[in-house]
Amino acid sequence: MKGYGRWLQLSIFHCRLEGGRRVEMAAALERTIDPAADHVVILDLGPAEDVELAVESLGKTFQAIERRAVVI
């Protein structure tokens, strides 16, 4: 992620990238990760005045956590 964005914590980076640069970063990550073990999530927040969340997932299949109530 060096050169693409600013490290925030652990494995979280904040990047401000134009379309071509984002594609370049995703391609570099795909060449680097082990798709059977690694999972990368790219969140595109869009322009501040018109935020629409778009999620791109690389590597292992993303599975949402199933939340359910447990009565004890």
CHARMM-style PDB file with segment names, atoms N, HN, CA, C and O in Angstrom:
ATOM      1  N   MET     1       0.815  -1.196   0.000  1.00  0.00      PROA
ATOM      2  CA  MET     1       0.000   0.000   0.000  1.00  0.00      PROA
ATOM      3  C   MET     1       0.860   1.262   0.000  1.00  0.00      PROA
ATOM      4  O   MET     1       0.371   2.378  -0.174  1.00  0.00      PROA
ATOM      5  N   LYS     2       2.169   1.039   0.204  1.00  0.00      PROA
ATOM      6  HN  LYS     2       2.566   0.133   0.345  1.00  0.00      PROA
ATOM      7  CA  LYS     2       3.081   2.182   0.187  1.00  0.00      PROA
ATOM      8  C   LYS     2       2.965   2.916  -1.145  1.00  0.00      PROA
ATOM      9  O   LYS     2       3.058   2.300  -2.207  1.00  0.00      PROA
ATOM     10  N   GLY     3       2.765   4.207  -1.089  1.00  0.00      PROA
ATOM     11  HN  GLY     3       2.690   4.707  -0.226  1.00  0.00      PROA
ATOM     12  CA  GLY     3       2.647   4.994  -2.303  1.00  0.00      PROA
ATOM     13  C   GLY     3       1.213   5.191  -2.789  1.00  0.00      PROA
ATOM     14  O   GLY     3       0.973   5.987  -3.698  1.00  0.00      PROA
ATOM     15  N   TYR     4       0.266   4.480  -2.200  1.00  0.00      PROA
ATOM     16  HN  TYR     4       0.460   3.833  -1.462  1.00  0.00      PROA
ATOM     17  CA  TYR     4      -1.138   4.613  -2.615  1.00  0.00      PROA
ATOM     18  C   TYR     4      -1.972   5.398  -1.618  1.00  0.00      PROA
ATOM     19  O   TYR     4      -2.927   6.076  -1.999  1.00  0.00      PROA
ATOM     20  N   GLY     5      -1.616   5.308  -0.346  1.00  0.00      PROA
ATOM     21  HN  GLY     5      -0.841   4.757  -0.036  1.00  0.00      PROA
ATOM     22  CA  GLY     5      -2.435   5.987   0.648  1.00  0.00      PROA
ATOM     23  C   GLY     5      -1.728   6.144   1.966  1.00  0.00      PROA
ATOM     24  O   GLY     5      -0.538   5.858   2.093  1.00  0.00      PROA
ATOM     25  N   ARG     6      -2.477   6.601   2.944  1.00  0.00      PROA
ATOM     26  HN  ARG     6      -3.444   6.834   2.840  1.00  0.00      PROA
ATOM     27  CA  ARG     6      -1.939   6.882   4.271  1.00  0.00      PROA
ATOM     28  C   ARG     6      -2.383   5.775   5.223  1.00  0.00      PROA
ATOM     29  O   ARG     6      -3.564   5.435   5.286  1.00  0.00      PROA
ATOM     30  N   TRP     7      -1.431   5.221   5.958  1.00  0.00      PROA
ATOM     31  HN  TRP     7      -0.471   5.497   5.907  1.00  0.00      PROA
ATOM     32  CA  TRP     7      -1.720   4.169   6.927  1.00  0.00      PROA
ATOM     33  C   TRP     7      -2.486   4.768   8.091  1.00  0.00      PROA
ATOM     34  O   TRP     7      -2.079   5.790   8.644  1.00  0.00      PROA
ATOM     35  N   LEU     8      -3.607   4.134   8.471  1.00  0.00      PROA
ATOM     36  HN  LEU     8      -3.938   3.305   8.021  1.00  0.00      PROA
ATOM     37  CA  LEU     8      -4.392   4.611   9.607  1.00  0.00      PROA
ATOM     38  C   LEU     8      -4.184   3.747  10.842  1.00  0.00      PROA
ATOM     39  O   LEU     8      -3.845   4.250  11.913  1.00  0.00      PROA
ATOM     40  N   GLN     9      -4.391   2.440  10.685  1.00  0.00      PROA
ATOM     41  HN  GLN     9      -4.666   2.032   9.815  1.00  0.00      PROA
ATOM     42  CA  GLN     9      -4.163   1.502  11.790  1.00  0.00      PROA
ATOM     43  C   GLN     9      -4.142   0.090  11.245  1.00  0.00      PROA
ATOM     44  O   GLN     9      -4.807  -0.214  10.254  1.00  0.00      PROA
ATOM     45  N   LEU    10      -3.385  -0.764  11.887  1.00  0.00      PROA
ATOM     46  HN  LEU    10      -2.845  -0.518  12.692  1.00  0.00      PROA
ATOM     47  CA  LEU    10      -3.259  -2.170  11.491  1.00  0.00      PROA
ATOM     48  C   LEU    10      -3.218  -2.301   9.969  1.00  0.00      PROA
ATOM     49  O   LEU    10      -2.229  -1.896   9.358  1.00  0.00      PROA
ATOM     50  N   SER    11      -4.231  -2.838   9.351  1.00  0.00      PROA
ATOM     51  HN  SER    11      -5.034  -3.167   9.847  1.00  0.00      PROA
ATOM     52  CA  SER    11      -4.249  -3.021   7.894  1.00  0.00      PROA
ATOM     53  C   SER    11      -5.242  -2.089   7.219  1.00  0.00      PROA
ATOM     54  O   SER    11      -5.855  -2.455   6.216  1.00  0.00      PROA
ATOM     55  N   ILE    12      -5.404  -0.895   7.756  1.00  0.00      PROA
ATOM     56  HN  ILE    12      -4.906  -0.598   8.571  1.00  0.00      PROA
ATOM     57  CA  ILE    12      -6.363   0.059   7.205  1.00  0.00      PROA
ATOM     58  C   ILE    12      -5.611   1.258   6.634  1.00  0.00      PROA
ATOM     59  O   ILE    12      -4.781   1.871   7.304  1.00  0.00      PROA
ATOM     60  N   PHE    13      -5.926   1.576   5.366  1.00  0.00      PROA
ATOM     61  HN  PHE    13      -6.601   1.077   4.822  1.00  0.00      PROA
ATOM     62  CA  PHE    13      -5.288   2.686   4.679  1.00  0.00      PROA
ATOM     63  C   PHE    13      -6.350   3.616   4.108  1.00  0.00      PROA
ATOM     64  O   PHE    13      -7.409   3.169   3.667  1.00  0.00      PROA
ATOM     65  N   HSD    14      -6.060   4.896   4.119  1.00  0.00      PROA
ATOM     66  HN  HSD    14      -5.199   5.259   4.477  1.00  0.00      PROA
ATOM     67  CA  HSD    14      -6.951   5.901   3.530  1.00  0.00      PROA
ATOM     68  C   HSD    14      -6.275   6.401   2.263  1.00  0.00      PROA
ATOM     69  O   HSD    14      -5.170   6.942   2.314  1.00  0.00      PROA
ATOM     70  N   CYS    15      -6.942   6.219   1.124  1.00  0.00      PROA
ATOM     71  HN  CYS    15      -7.839   5.779   1.083  1.00  0.00      PROA
ATOM     72  CA  CYS    15      -6.361   6.589  -0.167  1.00  0.00      PROA
ATOM     73  C   CYS    15      -7.307   7.515  -0.916  1.00  0.00      PROA
ATOM     74  O   CYS    15      -8.519   7.300  -0.922  1.00  0.00      PROA
ATOM     75  N   ARG    16      -6.762   8.534  -1.541  1.00  0.00      PROA
ATOM     76  HN  ARG    16      -5.777   8.709  -1.537  1.00  0.00      PROA
ATOM     77  CA  ARG    16      -7.524   9.404  -2.441  1.00  0.00      PROA
ATOM     78  C   ARG    16      -6.970   9.153  -3.832  1.00  0.00      PROA
ATOM     79  O   ARG    16      -5.905   9.660  -4.186  1.00  0.00      PROA
ATOM     80  N   LEU    17      -7.702   8.361  -4.628  1.00  0.00      PROA
ATOM     81  HN  LEU    17      -8.567   7.949  -4.341  1.00  0.00      PROA
ATOM     82  CA  LEU    17      -7.186   7.916  -5.918  1.00  0.00      PROA
ATOM     83  C   LEU    17      -8.170   8.206  -7.037  1.00  0.00      PROA
ATOM     84  O   LEU    17      -9.375   8.007  -6.879  1.00  0.00      PROA
ATOM     85  N   GLU    18      -7.665   8.670  -8.155  1.00  0.00      PROA
ATOM     86  HN  GLU    18      -6.686   8.832  -8.283  1.00  0.00      PROA
ATOM     87  CA  GLU    18      -8.479   8.793  -9.366  1.00  0.00      PROA
ATOM     88  C   GLU    18      -8.693   7.385  -9.910  1.00  0.00      PROA
ATOM     89  O   GLU    18      -7.984   6.460  -9.511  1.00  0.00      PROA
ATOM     90  N   GLY    19      -9.650   7.204 -10.809  1.00  0.00      PROA
ATOM     91  HN  GLY    19     -10.225   7.955 -11.133  1.00  0.00      PROA
ATOM     92  CA  GLY    19     -10.024   5.884 -11.322  1.00  0.00      PROA
ATOM     93  C   GLY    19      -8.876   5.008 -11.771  1.00  0.00      PROA
ATOM     94  O   GLY    19      -8.791   3.849 -11.365  1.00  0.00      PROA
ATOM     95  N   GLY    20      -7.982   5.542 -12.610  1.00  0.00      PROA
ATOM     96  HN  GLY    20      -8.051   6.484 -12.939  1.00  0.00      PROA
ATOM     97  CA  GLY    20      -6.869   4.742 -13.117  1.00  0.00      PROA
ATOM     98  C   GLY    20      -5.913   4.303 -12.035  1.00  0.00      PROA
ATOM     99  O   GLY    20      -5.387   3.191 -12.075  1.00  0.00      PROA
ATOM    100  N   ARG    21      -5.686   5.165 -11.073  1.00  0.00      PROA
ATOM    101  HN  ARG    21      -6.113   6.069 -11.040  1.00  0.00      PROA
ATOM    102  CA  ARG    21      -4.772   4.846  -9.972  1.00  0.00      PROA
ATOM    103  C   ARG    21      -5.393   3.785  -9.062  1.00  0.00      PROA
ATOM    104  O   ARG    21      -4.684   2.921  -8.546  1.00  0.00      PROA
ATOM    105  N   ARG    22      -6.722   3.845  -8.861  1.00  0.00      PROA
ATOM    106  HN  ARG    22      -7.298   4.547  -9.280  1.00  0.00      PROA
ATOM    107  CA  ARG    22      -7.404   2.831  -8.052  1.00  0.00      PROA
ATOM    108  C   ARG    22      -7.324   1.459  -8.714  1.00  0.00      PROA
ATOM    109  O   ARG    22      -7.105   0.447  -8.049  1.00  0.00      PROA
ATOM    110  N   VAL    23      -7.504   1.441 -10.031  1.00  0.00      PROA
ATOM    111  HN  VAL    23      -7.682   2.263 -10.572  1.00  0.00      PROA
ATOM    112  CA  VAL    23      -7.403   0.190 -10.789  1.00  0.00      PROA
ATOM    113  C   VAL    23      -5.985  -0.367 -10.676  1.00  0.00      PROA
ATOM    114  O   VAL    23      -5.799  -1.573 -10.509  1.00  0.00      PROA
ATOM    115  N   GLU    24      -4.992   0.510 -10.768  1.00  0.00      PROA
ATOM    116  HN  GLU    24      -5.143   1.489 -10.903  1.00  0.00      PROA
ATOM    117  CA  GLU    24      -3.588   0.104 -10.634  1.00  0.00      PROA
ATOM    118  C   GLU    24      -3.336  -0.500  -9.254  1.00  0.00      PROA
ATOM    119  O   GLU    24      -2.671  -1.529  -9.140  1.00  0.00      PROA
ATOM    120  N   MET    25      -3.868   0.141  -8.199  1.00  0.00      PROA
ATOM    121  HN  MET    25      -4.408   0.977  -8.292  1.00  0.00      PROA
ATOM    122  CA  MET    25      -3.691  -0.365  -6.840  1.00  0.00      PROA
ATOM    123  C   MET    25      -4.340  -1.742  -6.687  1.00  0.00      PROA
ATOM    124  O   MET    25      -3.731  -2.650  -6.120  1.00  0.00      PROA
ATOM    125  N   ALA    26      -5.575  -1.907  -7.187  1.00  0.00      PROA
ATOM    126  HN  ALA    26      -6.069  -1.169  -7.647  1.00  0.00      PROA
ATOM    127  CA  ALA    26      -6.273  -3.192  -7.081  1.00  0.00      PROA
ATOM    128  C   ALA    26      -5.513  -4.289  -7.814  1.00  0.00      PROA
ATOM    129  O   ALA    26      -5.431  -5.415  -7.324  1.00  0.00      PROA
ATOM    130  N   ALA    27      -4.957  -3.977  -8.979  1.00  0.00      PROA
ATOM    131  HN  ALA    27      -5.024  -3.062  -9.377  1.00  0.00      PROA
ATOM    132  CA  ALA    27      -4.183  -4.963  -9.744  1.00  0.00      PROA
ATOM    133  C   ALA    27      -2.926  -5.359  -8.977  1.00  0.00      PROA
ATOM    134  O   ALA    27      -2.573  -6.537  -8.935  1.00  0.00      PROA
ATOM    135  N   ALA    28      -2.248  -4.387  -8.371  1.00  0.00      PROA
ATOM    136  HN  ALA    28      -2.535  -3.430  -8.405  1.00  0.00      PROA
ATOM    137  CA  ALA    28      -1.042  -4.682  -7.578  1.00  0.00      PROA
ATOM    138  C   ALA    28      -1.394  -5.560  -6.381  1.00  0.00      PROA
ATOM    139  O   ALA    28      -0.652  -6.484  -6.048  1.00  0.00      PROA
ATOM    140  N   LEU    29      -2.518  -5.277  -5.739  1.00  0.00      PROA
ATOM    141  HN  LEU    29      -3.120  -4.526  -6.009  1.00  0.00      PROA
ATOM    142  CA  LEU    29      -2.943  -6.091  -4.603  1.00  0.00      PROA
ATOM    143  C   LEU    29      -3.274  -7.510  -5.043  1.00  0.00      PROA
ATOM    144  O   LEU    29      -2.901  -8.470  -4.368  1.00  0.00      PROA
ATOM    145  N   GLU    30      -3.972  -7.653  -6.170  1.00  0.00      PROA
ATOM    146  HN  GLU    30      -4.275  -6.873  -6.718  1.00  0.00      PROA
ATOM    147  CA  GLU    30      -4.322  -8.995  -6.663  1.00  0.00      PROA
ATOM    148  C   GLU    30      -3.081  -9.820  -6.978  1.00  0.00      PROA
ATOM    149  O   GLU    30      -3.089 -11.039  -6.806  1.00  0.00      PROA
ATOM    150  N   ARG    31      -2.018  -9.170  -7.438  1.00  0.00      PROA
ATOM    151  HN  ARG    31      -2.012  -8.180  -7.578  1.00  0.00      PROA
ATOM    152  CA  ARG    31      -0.759  -9.883  -7.716  1.00  0.00      PROA
ATOM    153  C   ARG    31      -0.050 -10.281  -6.430  1.00  0.00      PROA
ATOM    154  O   ARG    31       0.743 -11.222  -6.419  1.00  0.00      PROA
ATOM    155  N   THR    32      -0.335  -9.561  -5.345  1.00  0.00      PROA
ATOM    156  HN  THR    32      -0.979  -8.796  -5.354  1.00  0.00      PROA
ATOM    157  CA  THR    32       0.386  -9.751  -4.089  1.00  0.00      PROA
ATOM    158  C   THR    32      -0.298 -10.723  -3.137  1.00  0.00      PROA
ATOM    159  O   THR    32       0.376 -11.510  -2.473  1.00  0.00      PROA
ATOM    160  N   ILE    33      -1.620 -10.682  -3.062  1.00  0.00      PROA
ATOM    161  HN  ILE    33      -2.168 -10.043  -3.602  1.00  0.00      PROA
ATOM    162  CA  ILE    33      -2.332 -11.469  -2.057  1.00  0.00      PROA
ATOM    163  C   ILE    33      -2.433 -12.942  -2.440  1.00  0.00      PROA
ATOM    164  O   ILE    33      -2.290 -13.313  -3.605  1.00  0.00      PROA
ATOM    165  N   ASP    34      -2.678 -13.760  -1.442  1.00  0.00      PROA
ATOM    166  HN  ASP    34      -2.794 -13.460  -0.495  1.00  0.00      PROA
ATOM    167  CA  ASP    34      -3.005 -15.172  -1.638  1.00  0.00      PROA
ATOM    168  C   ASP    34      -4.530 -15.242  -1.585  1.00  0.00      PROA
ATOM    169  O   ASP    34      -5.105 -15.152  -0.500  1.00  0.00      PROA
ATOM    170  N   PRO    35      -5.210 -15.404  -2.751  1.00  0.00      PROA
ATOM    171  CA  PRO    35      -6.670 -15.343  -2.766  1.00  0.00      PROA
ATOM    172  C   PRO    35      -7.361 -16.398  -1.916  1.00  0.00      PROA
ATOM    173  O   PRO    35      -8.540 -16.250  -1.593  1.00  0.00      PROA
ATOM    174  N   ALA    36      -6.653 -17.457  -1.548  1.00  0.00      PROA
ATOM    175  HN  ALA    36      -5.696 -17.577  -1.811  1.00  0.00      PROA
ATOM    176  CA  ALA    36      -7.263 -18.482  -0.704  1.00  0.00      PROA
ATOM    177  C   ALA    36      -7.202 -18.102   0.773  1.00  0.00      PROA
ATOM    178  O   ALA    36      -7.968 -18.632   1.578  1.00  0.00      PROA
ATOM    179  N   ALA    37      -6.300 -17.191   1.137  1.00  0.00      PROA
ATOM    180  HN  ALA    37      -5.678 -16.761   0.483  1.00  0.00      PROA
ATOM    181  CA  ALA    37      -6.116 -16.857   2.545  1.00  0.00      PROA
ATOM    182  C   ALA    37      -6.344 -15.378   2.866  1.00  0.00      PROA
ATOM    183  O   ALA    37      -6.722 -15.041   3.988  1.00  0.00      PROA
ATOM    184  N   ASP    38      -6.118 -14.505   1.900  1.00  0.00      PROA
ATOM    185  HN  ASP    38      -5.810 -14.779   0.989  1.00  0.00      PROA
ATOM    186  CA  ASP    38      -6.188 -13.065   2.151  1.00  0.00      PROA
ATOM    187  C   ASP    38      -7.514 -12.485   1.676  1.00  0.00      PROA
ATOM    188  O   ASP    38      -8.158 -13.019   0.773  1.00  0.00      PROA
ATOM    189  N   HSD    39      -7.900 -11.393   2.298  1.00  0.00      PROA
ATOM    190  HN  HSD    39      -7.376 -10.959   3.031  1.00  0.00      PROA
ATOM    191  CA  HSD    39      -9.151 -10.724   1.936  1.00  0.00      PROA
ATOM    192  C   HSD    39      -8.915  -9.222   1.987  1.00  0.00      PROA
ATOM    193  O   HSD    39      -8.538  -8.681   3.026  1.00  0.00      PROA
ATOM    194  N   VAL    40      -9.137  -8.558   0.874  1.00  0.00      PROA
ATOM    195  HN  VAL    40      -9.444  -8.997   0.030  1.00  0.00      PROA
ATOM    196  CA  VAL    40      -8.965  -7.108   0.770  1.00  0.00      PROA
ATOM    197  C   VAL    40     -10.315  -6.498   0.425  1.00  0.00      PROA
ATOM    198  O   VAL    40     -10.992  -6.963  -0.491  1.00  0.00      PROA
ATOM    199  N   VAL    41     -10.705  -5.470   1.147  1.00  0.00      PROA
ATOM    200  HN  VAL    41     -10.154  -5.092   1.892  1.00  0.00      PROA
ATOM    201  CA  VAL    41     -11.955  -4.764   0.873  1.00  0.00      PROA
ATOM    202  C   VAL    41     -11.610  -3.331   0.495  1.00  0.00      PROA
ATOM    203  O   VAL    41     -10.891  -2.646   1.223  1.00  0.00      PROA
ATOM    204  N   ILE    42     -12.126  -2.881  -0.646  1.00  0.00      PROA
ATOM    205  HN  ILE    42     -12.710  -3.437  -1.237  1.00  0.00      PROA
ATOM    206  CA  ILE    42     -11.927  -1.513  -1.111  1.00  0.00      PROA
ATOM    207  C   ILE    42     -13.273  -0.806  -1.026  1.00  0.00      PROA
ATOM    208  O   ILE    42     -14.232  -1.214  -1.682  1.00  0.00      PROA
ATOM    209  N   LEU    43     -13.349   0.242  -0.228  1.00  0.00      PROA
ATOM    210  HN  LEU    43     -12.571   0.573   0.305  1.00  0.00      PROA
ATOM    211  CA  LEU    43     -14.583   1.000  -0.065  1.00  0.00      PROA
ATOM    212  C   LEU    43     -14.454   2.310  -0.830  1.00  0.00      PROA
ATOM    213  O   LEU    43     -13.584   3.125  -0.525  1.00  0.00      PROA
ATOM    214  N   ASP    44     -15.305   2.513  -1.809  1.00  0.00      PROA
ATOM    215  HN  ASP    44     -16.012   1.851  -2.056  1.00  0.00      PROA
ATOM    216  CA  ASP    44     -15.325   3.756  -2.560  1.00  0.00      PROA
ATOM    217  C   ASP    44     -16.430   4.632  -1.979  1.00  0.00      PROA
ATOM    218  O   ASP    44     -17.614   4.361  -2.176  1.00  0.00      PROA
ATOM    219  N   LEU    45     -16.035   5.684  -1.260  1.00  0.00      PROA
ATOM    220  HN  LEU    45     -15.073   5.904  -1.099  1.00  0.00      PROA
ATOM    221  CA  LEU    45     -17.013   6.551  -0.622  1.00  0.00      PROA
ATOM    222  C   LEU    45     -17.532   7.623  -1.557  1.00  0.00      PROA
ATOM    223  O   LEU    45     -18.508   8.302  -1.237  1.00  0.00      PROA
ATOM    224  N   GLY    46     -16.890   7.790  -2.719  1.00  0.00      PROA
ATOM    225  HN  GLY    46     -16.097   7.239  -2.978  1.00  0.00      PROA
ATOM    226  CA  GLY    46     -17.336   8.775  -3.685  1.00  0.00      PROA
ATOM    227  C   GLY    46     -17.087  10.189  -3.198  1.00  0.00      PROA
ATOM    228  O   GLY    46     -16.484  10.395  -2.144  1.00  0.00      PROA
ATOM    229  N   PRO    47     -17.554  11.166  -3.970  1.00  0.00      PROA
ATOM    230  CA  PRO    47     -17.391  12.560  -3.552  1.00  0.00      PROA
ATOM    231  C   PRO    47     -18.190  12.837  -2.277  1.00  0.00      PROA
ATOM    232  O   PRO    47     -19.266  12.273  -2.077  1.00  0.00      PROA
ATOM    233  N   ALA    48     -17.666  13.694  -1.435  1.00  0.00      PROA
ATOM    234  HN  ALA    48     -16.792  14.152  -1.598  1.00  0.00      PROA
ATOM    235  CA  ALA    48     -18.288  13.957  -0.136  1.00  0.00      PROA
ATOM    236  C   ALA    48     -19.739  14.401  -0.260  1.00  0.00      PROA
ATOM    237  O   ALA    48     -20.559  14.057   0.592  1.00  0.00      PROA
ATOM    238  N   GLU    49     -20.075  15.157  -1.302  1.00  0.00      PROA
ATOM    239  HN  GLU    49     -19.409  15.437  -1.994  1.00  0.00      PROA
ATOM    240  CA  GLU    49     -21.437  15.660  -1.424  1.00  0.00      PROA
ATOM    241  C   GLU    49     -22.412  14.621  -1.966  1.00  0.00      PROA
ATOM    242  O   GLU    49     -23.622  14.842  -1.913  1.00  0.00      PROA
ATOM    243  N   ASP    50     -21.928  13.507  -2.480  1.00  0.00      PROA
ATOM    244  HN  ASP    50     -20.945  13.328  -2.522  1.00  0.00      PROA
ATOM    245  CA  ASP    50     -22.802  12.498  -3.076  1.00  0.00      PROA
ATOM    246  C   ASP    50     -22.265  11.100  -2.771  1.00  0.00      PROA
ATOM    247  O   ASP    50     -21.888  10.362  -3.681  1.00  0.00      PROA
ATOM    248  N   VAL    51     -22.232  10.740  -1.486  1.00  0.00      PROA
ATOM    249  HN  VAL    51     -22.538  11.339  -0.747  1.00  0.00      PROA
ATOM    250  CA  VAL    51     -21.636   9.472  -1.072  1.00  0.00      PROA
ATOM    251  C   VAL    51     -22.582   8.316  -1.362  1.00  0.00      PROA
ATOM    252  O   VAL    51     -23.713   8.286  -0.877  1.00  0.00      PROA
ATOM    253  N   GLU    52     -22.101   7.356  -2.165  1.00  0.00      PROA
ATOM    254  HN  GLU    52     -21.182   7.379  -2.559  1.00  0.00      PROA
ATOM    255  CA  GLU    52     -22.795   6.096  -2.410  1.00  0.00      PROA
ATOM    256  C   GLU    52     -21.775   4.998  -2.183  1.00  0.00      PROA
ATOM    257  O   GLU    52     -20.769   4.932  -2.889  1.00  0.00      PROA
ATOM    258  N   LEU    53     -22.015   4.144  -1.219  1.00  0.00      PROA
ATOM    259  HN  LEU    53     -22.832   4.197  -0.645  1.00  0.00      PROA
ATOM    260  CA  LEU    53     -21.050   3.136  -0.834  1.00  0.00      PROA
ATOM    261  C   LEU    53     -20.948   2.042  -1.894  1.00  0.00      PROA
ATOM    262  O   LEU    53     -21.954   1.454  -2.291  1.00  0.00      PROA
ATOM    263  N   ALA    54     -19.718   1.774  -2.349  1.00  0.00      PROA
ATOM    264  HN  ALA    54     -18.901   2.252  -2.027  1.00  0.00      PROA
ATOM    265  CA  ALA    54     -19.455   0.670  -3.278  1.00  0.00      PROA
ATOM    266  C   ALA    54     -18.339  -0.163  -2.665  1.00  0.00      PROA
ATOM    267  O   ALA    54     -17.300   0.379  -2.288  1.00  0.00      PROA
ATOM    268  N   VAL    55     -18.537  -1.454  -2.563  1.00  0.00      PROA
ATOM    269  HN  VAL    55     -19.381  -1.894  -2.870  1.00  0.00      PROA
ATOM    270  CA  VAL    55     -17.563  -2.335  -1.938  1.00  0.00      PROA
ATOM    271  C   VAL    55     -17.010  -3.284  -2.987  1.00  0.00      PROA
ATOM    272  O   VAL    55     -17.766  -3.902  -3.736  1.00  0.00      PROA
ATOM    273  N   GLU    56     -15.689  -3.399  -3.038  1.00  0.00      PROA
ATOM    274  HN  GLU    56     -15.074  -2.897  -2.430  1.00  0.00      PROA
ATOM    275  CA  GLU    56     -15.030  -4.363  -3.919  1.00  0.00      PROA
ATOM    276  C   GLU    56     -14.251  -5.305  -3.021  1.00  0.00      PROA
ATOM    277  O   GLU    56     -13.522  -4.852  -2.139  1.00  0.00      PROA
ATOM    278  N   SER    57     -14.389  -6.591  -3.225  1.00  0.00      PROA
ATOM    279  HN  SER    57     -14.981  -6.959  -3.942  1.00  0.00      PROA
ATOM    280  CA  SER    57     -13.753  -7.584  -2.383  1.00  0.00      PROA
ATOM    281  C   SER    57     -12.802  -8.421  -3.222  1.00  0.00      PROA
ATOM    282  O   SER    57     -13.185  -8.942  -4.270  1.00  0.00      PROA
ATOM    283  N   LEU    58     -11.558  -8.552  -2.761  1.00  0.00      PROA
ATOM    284  HN  LEU    58     -11.247  -8.129  -1.910  1.00  0.00      PROA
ATOM    285  CA  LEU    58     -10.546  -9.349  -3.457  1.00  0.00      PROA
ATOM    286  C   LEU    58     -10.125 -10.519  -2.574  1.00  0.00      PROA
ATOM    287  O   LEU    58     -10.105 -10.385  -1.350  1.00  0.00      PROA
ATOM    288  N   GLY    59      -9.796 -11.629  -3.151  1.00  0.00      PROA
ATOM    289  HN  GLY    59      -9.812 -11.738  -4.145  1.00  0.00      PROA
ATOM    290  CA  GLY    59      -9.305 -12.768  -2.370  1.00  0.00      PROA
ATOM    291  C   GLY    59     -10.442 -13.666  -1.929  1.00  0.00      PROA
ATOM    292  O   GLY    59     -11.366 -13.945  -2.693  1.00  0.00      PROA
ATOM    293  N   LYS    60     -10.361 -14.117  -0.675  1.00  0.00      PROA
ATOM    294  HN  LYS    60      -9.610 -13.890  -0.054  1.00  0.00      PROA
ATOM    295  CA  LYS    60     -11.376 -15.022  -0.149  1.00  0.00      PROA
ATOM    296  C   LYS    60     -12.760 -14.432  -0.317  1.00  0.00      PROA
ATOM    297  O   LYS    60     -12.934 -13.214  -0.268  1.00  0.00      PROA
ATOM    298  N   THR    61     -13.740 -15.288  -0.514  1.00  0.00      PROA
ATOM    299  HN  THR    61     -13.599 -16.277  -0.554  1.00  0.00      PROA
ATOM    300  CA  THR    61     -15.122 -14.846  -0.664  1.00  0.00      PROA
ATOM    301  C   THR    61     -15.581 -14.151   0.603  1.00  0.00      PROA
ATOM    302  O   THR    61     -15.398 -14.659   1.709  1.00  0.00      PROA
ATOM    303  N   PHE    62     -16.181 -12.976   0.425  1.00  0.00      PROA
ATOM    304  HN  PHE    62     -16.329 -12.563  -0.474  1.00  0.00      PROA
ATOM    305  CA  PHE    62     -16.693 -12.219   1.560  1.00  0.00      PROA
ATOM    306  C   PHE    62     -17.995 -12.833   2.018  1.00  0.00      PROA
ATOM    307  O   PHE    62     -18.901 -13.056   1.216  1.00  0.00      PROA
ATOM    308  N   GLN    63     -18.089 -13.106   3.304  1.00  0.00      PROA
ATOM    309  HN  GLN    63     -17.353 -12.924   3.956  1.00  0.00      PROA
ATOM    310  CA  GLN    63     -19.325 -13.636   3.866  1.00  0.00      PROA
ATOM    311  C   GLN    63     -19.740 -12.733   5.008  1.00  0.00      PROA
ATOM    312  O   GLN    63     -19.001 -12.549   5.975  1.00  0.00      PROA
ATOM    313  N   ALA    64     -20.922 -12.176   4.886  1.00  0.00      PROA
ATOM    314  HN  ALA    64     -21.522 -12.325   4.101  1.00  0.00      PROA
ATOM    315  CA  ALA    64     -21.433 -11.316   5.958  1.00  0.00      PROA
ATOM    316  C   ALA    64     -21.626 -12.155   7.216  1.00  0.00      PROA
ATOM    317  O   ALA    64     -22.007 -13.324   7.147  1.00  0.00      PROA
ATOM    318  N   ILE    65     -21.361 -11.550   8.345  1.00  0.00      PROA
ATOM    319  HN  ILE    65     -21.051 -10.601   8.401  1.00  0.00      PROA
ATOM    320  CA  ILE    65     -21.527 -12.235   9.626  1.00  0.00      PROA
ATOM    321  C   ILE    65     -23.016 -12.367   9.910  1.00  0.00      PROA
ATOM    322  O   ILE    65     -23.766 -11.392   9.869  1.00  0.00      PROA
ATOM    323  N   GLU    66     -23.423 -13.597  10.197  1.00  0.00      PROA
ATOM    324  HN  GLU    66     -22.814 -14.389  10.230  1.00  0.00      PROA
ATOM    325  CA  GLU    66     -24.822 -13.824  10.539  1.00  0.00      PROA
ATOM    326  C   GLU    66     -25.027 -13.444  11.991  1.00  0.00      PROA
ATOM    327  O   GLU    66     -24.382 -13.994  12.884  1.00  0.00      PROA
ATOM    328  N   ARG    67     -25.911 -12.519  12.219  1.00  0.00      PROA
ATOM    329  HN  ARG    67     -26.435 -12.072  11.494  1.00  0.00      PROA
ATOM    330  CA  ARG    67     -26.189 -12.084  13.592  1.00  0.00      PROA
ATOM    331  C   ARG    67     -27.541 -12.654  14.006  1.00  0.00      PROA
ATOM    332  O   ARG    67     -28.533 -12.532  13.286  1.00  0.00      PROA
ATOM    333  N   ARG    68     -27.559 -13.269  15.164  1.00  0.00      PROA
ATOM    334  HN  ARG    68     -26.754 -13.368  15.749  1.00  0.00      PROA
ATOM    335  CA  ARG    68     -28.820 -13.812  15.659  1.00  0.00      PROA
ATOM    336  C   ARG    68     -28.826 -13.736  17.163  1.00  0.00      PROA
ATOM    337  O   ARG    68     -27.780 -13.739  17.811  1.00  0.00      PROA
ATOM    338  N   ALA    69     -30.008 -13.669  17.699  1.00  0.00      PROA
ATOM    339  HN  ALA    69     -30.858 -13.666  17.172  1.00  0.00      PROA
ATOM    340  CA  ALA    69     -30.159 -13.576  19.155  1.00  0.00      PROA
ATOM    341  C   ALA    69     -29.935 -14.935  19.809  1.00  0.00      PROA
ATOM    342  O   ALA    69     -30.318 -15.969  19.263  1.00  0.00      PROA
ATOM    343  N   VAL    70     -29.324 -14.919  20.960  1.00  0.00      PROA
ATOM    344  HN  VAL    70     -29.013 -14.079  21.404  1.00  0.00      PROA
ATOM    345  CA  VAL    70     -29.133 -16.140  21.731  1.00  0.00      PROA
ATOM    346  C   VAL    70     -29.784 -15.894  23.092  1.00  0.00      PROA
ATOM    347  O   VAL    70     -29.396 -14.977  23.815  1.00  0.00      PROA
ATOM    348  N   VAL    71     -30.754 -16.702  23.429  1.00  0.00      PROA
ATOM    349  HN  VAL    71     -31.069 -17.448  22.842  1.00  0.00      PROA
ATOM    350  CA  VAL    71     -31.454 -16.575  24.709  1.00  0.00      PROA
ATOM    351  C   VAL    71     -30.861 -17.573  25.672  1.00  0.00      PROA
ATOM    352  O   VAL    71     -30.779 -18.767  25.384  1.00  0.00      PROA
ATOM    353  N   ILE    72     -30.447 -17.067  26.824  1.00  0.00      PROA
ATOM    354  HN  ILE    72     -30.514 -16.097  27.058  1.00  0.00      PROA
ATOM    355  CA  ILE    72     -29.841 -17.946  27.843  1.00  0.00      PROA
ATOM    356  C   ILE    72     -30.760 -18.046  29.037  1.00  0.00      PROA
ATOM    357  OT1 ILE    72     -30.441 -18.735  30.006  1.00  0.00      PROA
TER     358      ILE     72
END
